[in-house]
Amino acid sequence: MPIEQRGVDTVPEAERTSGPRDLVSILLGSNLCLGVIIFGWLPVSFGLGWWASVSAVVAGTLAGTLLTAPLALVSLRTATNLSTSSGAQFGVRGRLVGSVVGLLLSLGYTALTVWIGGDAMTGVLHRLFGLPTGGASYGIVYALLAAATVVGAVYGYRVLLRLSRILAVGMTALLVLGVFAYAPHFTTAALPDAGGYLLGSFWPTWLFALVAAGLSGPIAFITLLGDYTRYVSPTRHRPRRVLHATWLGLTVGLLVPQLFGTFTAYAARAATDFAGPLVSASPGWYLVPLLLSASAGSVGNAGLMLYSMGLDLDAILPRASRTQATFAVAGVATACVFAGHFAWDAQAAMTSFVLLLTAIGTPWAVITLIGFVHCRGVYDADALQVFNRRSRGGVYWYRSGWNPRAVISWALGAGVGLLAVSLPTYQGPILSWTGGVDCSFLLSGVVGGAAYLALTAGSRAAEKTAPEIDSEAALVDG
């Protein structure tokens, strides 16, 4: 199969041959990996009991999916990725906000997936063949995983879609086997090694877990969904079917592995670490399936994330090809993997990363969705590509390619979110107003969305498309 040459340019109708079933396959197959499974361990490591951990994961995932899934309809209309599509609201240069947010999200999740997958692989190989567990062994395993991930990401969407179809079946079977493997050790008894509630009492800790372990999963896809739906034709598939497929793929694709992570965390008594106890508690007959899960699942998930990173960097640097951009971000992601293993604490690093990115990504998603509603899903696809062609003008040019209303609204929302976040090493000043409860996700989205609605009140010109806007209005706005 040839390497995909298309970057963030508009996908021609003839190439838009995917459908809703492909969305389910790619969202299910790519998420059945340790990089997602480990999020089910987070509530346990925060000191929550079995039912509290399960409820936090379920509630957060369902709430996040309600916000995230409708973003799939944007690229269904624009035939390009979501960060480029956000140029309709932020301006053809202002959409770099979305590209940077998407790049950071994908970078973090790629590194996390390779990091956790590599740790599990090394542990399994140690049990099977006596592989030393020193730094050299981890380095070799990380490098092999990263190389396999790069191959999939460089070849592009079609290869990753085929891989996801296989993984959707294969990884489901491996997880079912895993339930039988760990069931004899499962118990809902408290894990004293967790050290009690992370934030001192139940409800603050539960809400913290809801955001860090539940909401963070769907929010990771706020810029990714368009990478897949741009290949779906709106003339052959109704938006409602695409939306339902996205909801199904996200909900099942995230809840199944995360709840498996909560289940295995209790079965392996994994309070302060996940990969090590997971491997130690595995019966001998499940080691090979666990090795397959850690390797193939990690390549499938990290490959899609790396593919998205390449698109986002390609959007930031139009002169670079998608392939060149993918190789560049692969090097950065691999460096983060080594830093994660040798320099960071797993729980603290994961928690800080997901909460910070959720705080700055949510207002961008809210503003993009408000814009979609305002323009009724009608976009000028050619005008969205002005920056990529290194030209000027068009209905989304606004002021030198930036829409100050949207950018200011996002900055306000992200700023409030960062002031309200609760991290292991940082406590936002607004936390004293919220009783110590991390409301960064809610506050950032509400403030960003409200600011955008207020700044655009009385003038719909910023949201109208080329057929609806006249030249005089364009001059007034820009």
C-alpha positions as CSV (number, residue, x, y, z in Angstrom):
1,M,0.0,0.0,0.0
2,P,1.5,3.4,-1.0
3,I,2.4,6.0,1.6
4,E,-0.4,8.6,2.1
5,Q,0.7,11.9,0.5
6,R,-2.3,14.0,1.7
7,G,-1.7,16.4,4.5
8,V,-4.3,18.9,5.8
9,D,-5.6,19.9,2.4
10,T,-9.2,19.2,1.4
11,V,-9.9,15.5,0.7
12,P,-11.6,15.1,-2.7
13,E,-15.0,13.5,-2.7
14,A,-13.7,10.5,-4.7
15,E,-11.3,9.6,-1.8
16,R,-14.0,9.9,0.9
17,T,-14.8,6.2,1.0
18,S,-14.9,5.5,4.7
19,G,-18.2,5.1,6.6
20,P,-19.6,5.0,10.2
21,R,-18.5,1.4,10.7
22,D,-14.9,2.5,10.0
23,L,-15.3,5.1,12.7
24,V,-16.4,2.5,15.2
25,S,-13.5,0.2,14.2
26,I,-10.9,2.8,14.5
27,L,-12.1,4.2,17.8
28,L,-12.5,0.8,19.3
29,G,-9.4,-0.9,17.9
30,S,-7.0,1.9,18.6
31,N,-8.1,2.3,22.3
32,L,-7.9,-1.3,23.5
33,C,-4.4,-0.8,24.7
34,L,-2.4,-0.3,27.9
35,G,-2.1,3.4,27.2
36,V,-5.9,3.7,27.8
37,I,-6.3,0.7,30.2
38,I,-4.0,2.5,32.7
39,F,-6.5,5.4,33.1
40,G,-8.8,2.9,34.9
41,W,-6.0,2.5,37.5
42,L,-5.8,6.2,38.3
43,P,-8.9,6.4,40.6
44,V,-7.6,3.3,42.4
45,S,-4.2,5.1,42.9
46,F,-6.1,8.1,44.3
47,G,-7.4,6.0,47.1
48,L,-11.0,5.4,45.8
49,G,-12.8,2.1,46.4
50,W,-14.0,-0.2,43.7
51,W,-17.5,1.2,43.1
52,A,-16.3,4.8,43.5
53,S,-13.5,4.2,40.9
54,V,-16.0,2.6,38.4
55,S,-18.6,5.4,38.8
56,A,-15.9,8.1,38.3
57,V,-14.7,6.5,35.1
58,V,-18.2,5.9,33.7
59,A,-19.6,9.3,34.6
60,G,-16.5,11.2,33.3
61,T,-16.4,9.2,30.1
62,L,-20.1,9.7,29.3
63,A,-20.0,13.4,30.0
64,G,-16.8,13.9,28.0
65,T,-18.3,12.0,25.0
66,L,-21.4,14.2,24.9
67,L,-19.1,17.2,24.4
68,T,-16.5,15.6,22.1
69,A,-18.6,13.4,19.7
70,P,-20.3,16.3,17.8
71,L,-16.9,17.6,16.7
72,A,-16.8,14.7,14.3
73,L,-19.5,16.5,12.2
74,V,-17.2,19.5,11.6
75,S,-14.7,17.6,9.4
76,L,-17.5,15.7,7.8
77,R,-18.5,19.1,6.3
78,T,-15.0,20.6,5.7
79,A,-13.1,17.5,4.4
80,T,-10.0,18.5,6.4
81,N,-8.8,18.0,9.9
82,L,-10.3,19.7,12.9
83,S,-7.6,22.2,13.6
84,T,-7.7,23.5,10.1
85,S,-11.5,23.5,10.2
86,S,-11.4,25.7,13.3
87,G,-10.1,28.4,11.1
88,A,-13.7,29.3,10.4
89,Q,-13.9,30.5,14.0
90,F,-10.3,31.4,14.9
91,G,-9.1,32.6,11.5
92,V,-6.9,30.8,9.0
93,R,-3.9,31.7,11.1
94,G,-5.7,31.6,14.4
95,R,-6.5,28.0,13.9
96,L,-2.9,27.4,14.9
97,V,-4.3,27.4,18.4
98,G,-6.1,24.2,17.6
99,S,-3.0,22.8,15.9
100,V,-0.8,23.4,19.0
101,V,-3.5,22.0,21.4
102,G,-3.8,18.9,19.2
103,L,0.0,18.5,18.9
104,L,0.4,18.6,22.7
105,L,-2.5,16.2,23.3
106,S,-1.2,13.7,20.7
107,L,2.4,14.1,21.9
108,G,1.5,13.3,25.5
109,Y,-0.7,10.3,24.7
110,T,1.8,8.9,22.2
111,A,4.5,9.0,24.8
112,L,2.3,7.6,27.5
113,T,1.2,4.7,25.3
114,V,4.7,3.7,24.3
115,W,6.0,4.2,27.8
116,I,3.4,2.0,29.5
117,G,3.4,-0.6,26.7
118,G,7.2,-0.8,26.8
119,D,7.2,-1.2,30.6
120,A,4.8,-4.1,30.4
121,M,6.6,-5.7,27.5
122,T,9.9,-5.6,29.4
123,G,8.3,-7.1,32.4
124,V,6.8,-10.0,30.4
125,L,10.0,-10.7,28.5
126,H,11.8,-10.8,31.9
127,R,9.4,-13.5,33.1
128,L,9.4,-15.4,29.9
129,F,13.1,-15.3,28.9
130,G,14.9,-13.7,31.8
131,L,15.5,-10.4,30.0
132,P,17.3,-8.0,32.3
133,T,15.2,-5.2,33.6
134,G,17.9,-2.5,33.5
135,G,17.8,0.7,31.5
136,A,19.3,-0.8,28.4
137,S,16.4,-3.3,28.0
138,Y,13.8,-0.6,28.5
139,G,15.6,1.5,25.9
140,I,15.6,-1.2,23.3
141,V,12.0,-2.1,23.8
142,Y,10.9,1.6,23.7
143,A,12.9,2.1,20.5
144,L,11.3,-1.0,18.8
145,L,7.8,0.2,19.7
146,A,8.5,3.7,18.5
147,A,9.9,2.4,15.2
148,A,6.8,0.2,14.6
149,T,4.6,3.2,15.5
150,V,6.4,5.5,13.0
151,V,5.9,3.0,10.2
152,G,2.1,2.9,10.7
153,A,1.9,6.7,11.1
154,V,3.9,7.4,8.0
155,Y,1.9,5.0,5.8
156,G,-1.2,6.9,7.0
157,Y,-4.9,6.6,7.4
158,R,-5.6,3.5,5.2
159,V,-3.0,1.3,6.9
160,L,-4.0,2.5,10.4
161,L,-7.7,1.8,9.6
162,R,-6.8,-1.8,8.5
163,L,-4.8,-2.3,11.7
164,S,-7.6,-0.9,13.8
165,R,-10.1,-3.4,12.2
166,I,-7.8,-6.3,13.2
167,L,-7.2,-4.9,16.7
168,A,-10.9,-4.3,17.3
169,V,-11.4,-8.1,17.2
170,G,-8.0,-9.3,18.4
171,M,-7.7,-7.0,21.4
172,T,-11.2,-7.7,22.5
173,A,-10.4,-11.4,22.6
174,L,-7.2,-10.7,24.6
175,L,-9.1,-8.6,27.1
176,V,-11.7,-11.3,27.5
177,L,-8.9,-13.8,28.2
178,G,-7.5,-11.2,30.7
179,V,-10.7,-11.2,32.7
180,F,-10.4,-15.0,33.1
181,A,-6.7,-14.6,33.9
182,Y,-7.0,-12.1,36.7
183,A,-10.5,-13.1,38.0
184,P,-9.1,-15.6,40.6
185,H,-7.2,-12.7,42.3
186,F,-9.9,-10.1,42.0
187,T,-11.3,-8.5,45.2
188,T,-13.0,-5.3,46.0
189,A,-11.2,-5.0,49.3
190,A,-9.5,-1.6,49.9
191,L,-5.9,-1.2,48.9
192,P,-4.1,0.3,51.9
193,D,-1.0,1.1,49.9
194,A,-2.9,3.8,48.1
195,G,-2.6,5.9,51.3
196,G,-6.1,7.1,51.7
197,Y,-8.0,9.7,49.6
198,L,-5.6,11.8,47.6
199,L,-7.3,15.1,48.3
200,G,-8.2,14.2,51.9
201,S,-11.9,13.4,51.5
202,F,-14.2,11.4,49.3
203,W,-16.0,13.9,47.0
204,P,-13.0,16.1,46.0
205,T,-11.1,12.9,45.2
206,W,-14.0,11.4,43.3
207,L,-14.5,14.6,41.2
208,F,-10.8,14.7,40.7
209,A,-10.8,11.1,39.4
210,L,-13.9,11.9,37.2
211,V,-11.8,14.5,35.3
212,A,-8.4,12.9,35.3
213,A,-9.5,9.3,34.5
214,G,-13.0,9.8,32.8
215,L,-13.2,13.1,31.0
216,S,-9.7,13.1,29.9
217,G,-10.3,10.1,27.5
218,P,-12.9,11.8,25.2
219,I,-11.1,15.2,25.5
220,A,-8.0,13.5,24.0
221,F,-10.0,13.2,20.8
222,I,-11.1,16.9,20.4
223,T,-8.7,17.4,17.5
224,L,-8.4,13.8,16.4
225,L,-11.9,12.9,15.3
226,G,-11.6,15.0,12.1
227,D,-8.6,13.0,11.0
228,Y,-11.1,10.1,10.4
229,T,-14.4,11.8,9.5
230,R,-12.7,13.9,6.7
231,Y,-12.6,10.6,4.8
232,V,-16.4,10.1,5.3
233,S,-18.7,11.5,2.5
234,P,-21.7,13.5,3.8
235,T,-23.5,12.8,0.5
236,R,-23.5,9.0,1.2
237,H,-23.7,9.0,5.0
238,R,-26.2,11.0,7.1
239,P,-24.7,13.2,9.9
240,R,-26.9,11.4,12.5
241,R,-25.3,8.1,11.6
242,V,-21.8,9.5,11.8
243,L,-22.6,11.1,15.2
244,H,-24.1,7.9,16.6
245,A,-21.1,5.9,15.3
246,T,-18.7,8.4,17.0
247,W,-20.7,8.2,20.3
248,L,-20.6,4.4,20.2
249,G,-16.9,4.1,19.2
250,L,-15.8,6.6,21.9
251,T,-18.0,5.2,24.7
252,V,-17.2,1.6,24.1
253,G,-13.7,2.1,23.0
254,L,-12.8,4.1,26.2
255,L,-15.0,2.4,28.8
256,V,-14.1,-1.2,28.0
257,P,-10.3,-0.7,28.4
258,Q,-10.6,1.7,31.3
259,L,-12.9,-0.6,33.3
260,F,-10.5,-3.5,32.5
261,G,-7.8,-1.3,34.0
262,T,-9.8,-0.8,37.2
263,F,-10.6,-4.5,37.4
264,T,-6.9,-5.5,37.0
265,A,-5.7,-2.8,39.4
266,Y,-7.8,-4.5,42.1
267,A,-6.9,-8.0,41.0
268,A,-3.1,-7.2,40.9
269,R,-3.3,-5.0,44.1
270,A,-1.7,-2.2,42.0
271,A,-2.0,0.8,44.3
272,T,1.2,2.8,43.5
273,D,2.3,1.2,40.2
274,F,0.4,-0.5,37.4
275,A,2.6,-2.2,34.8
276,G,4.8,-4.0,37.3
277,P,2.0,-5.6,39.4
278,L,0.0,-6.3,36.2
279,V,2.8,-8.5,34.9
280,S,3.6,-10.1,38.3
281,A,0.0,-11.1,38.9
282,S,-0.5,-12.6,35.4
283,P,-0.7,-16.4,35.3
284,G,2.0,-18.0,33.1
285,W,-0.5,-18.9,30.3
286,Y,-1.5,-15.3,29.9
287,L,2.0,-13.8,29.5
288,V,2.1,-14.3,25.7
289,P,-1.4,-12.7,25.2
290,L,-0.3,-9.9,27.5
291,L,2.8,-9.4,25.4
292,L,0.7,-9.2,22.3
293,S,-1.6,-6.7,24.0
294,A,1.3,-4.5,25.1
295,S,3.0,-4.5,21.7
296,A,0.2,-4.6,19.0
297,G,-2.2,-2.5,21.1
298,S,0.4,0.2,21.8
299,V,1.4,0.4,18.1
300,G,-2.2,0.8,17.0
301,N,-3.0,3.5,19.5
302,A,0.3,5.4,19.3
303,G,0.3,5.1,15.5
304,L,-3.0,7.0,15.3
305,M,-1.8,9.7,17.8
306,L,1.5,10.1,15.9
307,Y,-0.4,10.3,12.6
308,S,-2.5,13.2,14.1
309,M,0.7,14.8,15.4
310,G,2.1,14.8,11.9
311,L,-1.0,16.4,10.5
312,D,-0.9,19.1,13.2
313,L,2.7,19.9,12.6
314,D,2.0,19.9,8.9
315,A,-0.7,22.5,9.6
316,I,1.7,24.6,11.6
317,L,4.6,24.3,9.0
318,P,2.9,24.2,5.6
319,R,6.2,23.9,3.8
320,A,6.9,20.5,5.5
321,S,5.3,17.4,4.1
322,R,3.1,15.2,6.3
323,T,5.8,12.5,6.2
324,Q,8.6,14.9,7.3
325,A,6.4,16.3,10.0
326,T,5.6,12.8,11.3
327,F,9.3,11.9,11.6
328,A,10.0,15.1,13.4
329,V,7.3,14.6,16.1
330,A,8.2,11.0,16.4
331,G,11.7,12.0,17.7
332,V,10.2,14.3,20.2
333,A,7.6,11.7,21.4
334,T,10.4,9.1,21.8
335,A,12.4,11.6,23.9
336,C,9.3,12.1,26.2
337,V,9.1,8.3,26.6
338,F,12.6,8.0,28.0
339,A,12.0,11.1,30.2
340,G,8.8,9.5,31.4
341,H,10.5,6.3,32.5
342,F,13.7,7.6,34.0
343,A,12.6,11.0,35.4
344,W,8.9,11.1,36.1
345,D,6.5,9.5,38.6
346,A,3.8,7.7,36.6
347,Q,0.8,8.9,38.6
348,A,1.9,12.5,38.9
349,A,3.0,12.8,35.3
350,M,-0.2,11.4,33.9
351,T,-2.4,13.4,36.2
352,S,-0.7,16.7,35.5
353,F,-0.7,16.1,31.8
354,V,-4.3,15.2,31.4
355,L,-5.6,18.0,33.7
356,L,-3.5,20.7,32.1
357,L,-4.5,19.7,28.5
358,T,-8.1,19.3,29.5
359,A,-8.1,22.8,30.9
360,I,-6.7,24.4,27.7
361,G,-8.4,22.1,25.2
362,T,-12.0,22.3,26.4
363,P,-12.6,26.0,25.6
364,W,-11.2,25.5,22.1
365,A,-13.7,22.6,21.6
366,V,-16.6,24.6,22.9
367,I,-15.9,27.6,20.7
368,T,-15.5,25.3,17.6
369,L,-18.8,23.7,18.4
370,I,-20.6,27.0,18.9
371,G,-19.2,28.1,15.5
372,F,-20.5,24.9,13.9
373,V,-24.0,25.7,15.3
374,H,-23.9,29.3,14.1
375,C,-22.9,28.5,10.6
376,R,-25.3,25.5,10.5
377,G,-22.5,23.2,9.3
378,V,-21.9,25.2,6.1
379,Y,-18.2,26.0,5.5
380,D,-16.1,27.5,2.7
381,A,-13.7,24.6,2.3
382,D,-11.5,26.5,-0.1
383,A,-11.2,29.5,2.2
384,L,-10.0,27.3,5.0
385,Q,-6.9,26.4,3.0
386,V,-5.6,29.9,2.6
387,F,-2.8,29.6,5.1
388,N,-1.8,26.2,3.7
389,R,-1.4,27.7,0.3
390,R,0.6,30.6,1.9
391,S,-1.8,33.1,0.4
392,R,-4.0,35.8,1.9
393,G,-7.7,36.8,2.0
394,G,-10.9,34.8,2.0
395,V,-13.9,34.8,4.2
396,Y,-11.9,33.5,7.2
397,W,-9.1,36.0,6.9
398,Y,-10.6,38.3,9.6
399,R,-7.7,40.5,10.9
400,S,-4.5,39.3,9.3
401,G,-5.7,35.7,9.5
402,W,-6.8,35.9,13.2
403,N,-10.2,36.3,14.7
404,P,-9.6,38.2,18.0
405,R,-13.0,37.3,19.4
406,A,-12.3,33.6,19.3
407,V,-8.7,33.8,20.3
408,I,-9.4,36.1,23.3
409,S,-12.3,33.8,24.3
410,W,-10.1,30.8,24.2
411,A,-7.4,32.5,26.2
412,L,-9.8,33.6,28.9
413,G,-11.3,30.1,29.2
414,A,-7.8,28.4,29.2
415,G,-6.5,31.0,31.7
416,V,-9.4,30.4,34.2
417,G,-9.0,26.6,33.7
418,L,-5.3,26.8,34.6
419,L,-6.1,28.9,37.7
420,A,-8.7,26.3,38.8
421,V,-6.6,23.2,38.3
422,S,-5.4,20.9,41.1
423,L,-2.1,19.1,40.4
424,P,0.2,17.1,42.5
425,T,2.8,20.0,42.4
426,Y,0.5,23.0,41.8
427,Q,-2.8,24.3,43.3
428,G,-4.6,27.0,41.3
429,P,-5.7,30.0,43.4
430,I,-9.4,29.6,42.4
431,L,-9.5,26.3,44.2
432,S,-10.1,28.2,47.4
433,W,-13.4,29.3,45.9
434,T,-14.4,25.8,44.8
435,G,-13.8,24.1,48.2
436,G,-10.6,22.5,46.9
437,V,-12.5,20.7,44.1
438,D,-10.9,20.7,40.6
439,C,-13.5,22.4,38.4
440,S,-11.0,23.4,35.7
441,F,-12.8,21.5,33.0
442,L,-16.2,23.0,33.7
443,L,-14.9,26.5,34.3
444,S,-12.7,26.7,31.3
445,G,-15.5,25.5,29.0
446,V,-18.1,27.8,30.5
447,V,-15.9,30.9,30.5
448,G,-14.5,30.3,27.0
449,G,-18.0,29.6,25.5
450,A,-19.7,32.5,27.4
451,A,-16.9,34.9,26.4
452,Y,-17.2,33.9,22.7
453,L,-21.0,34.3,22.7
454,A,-20.7,37.7,24.4
455,L,-18.1,39.0,22.0
456,T,-20.0,37.8,18.9
457,A,-23.4,38.9,20.1
458,G,-25.0,41.3,17.6
459,S,-22.7,40.3,14.8
460,R,-22.9,37.0,13.1
461,A,-20.4,38.0,10.4
462,A,-17.6,36.1,12.2
463,E,-19.5,32.8,11.8
464,K,-21.0,33.2,8.3
465,T,-19.7,31.4,5.3
466,A,-18.8,32.8,1.9
467,P,-22.3,32.4,0.4
468,E,-23.8,34.3,3.4
469,I,-21.3,37.1,3.8
470,D,-20.9,40.2,1.6
471,S,-17.8,42.1,0.9
472,E,-18.8,45.1,2.9
473,A,-19.4,43.0,6.1
474,A,-16.0,41.3,5.5
475,L,-14.3,44.7,5.4
476,V,-16.0,45.8,8.6
477,D,-15.0,42.7,10.4
478,G,-11.5,42.4,9.2
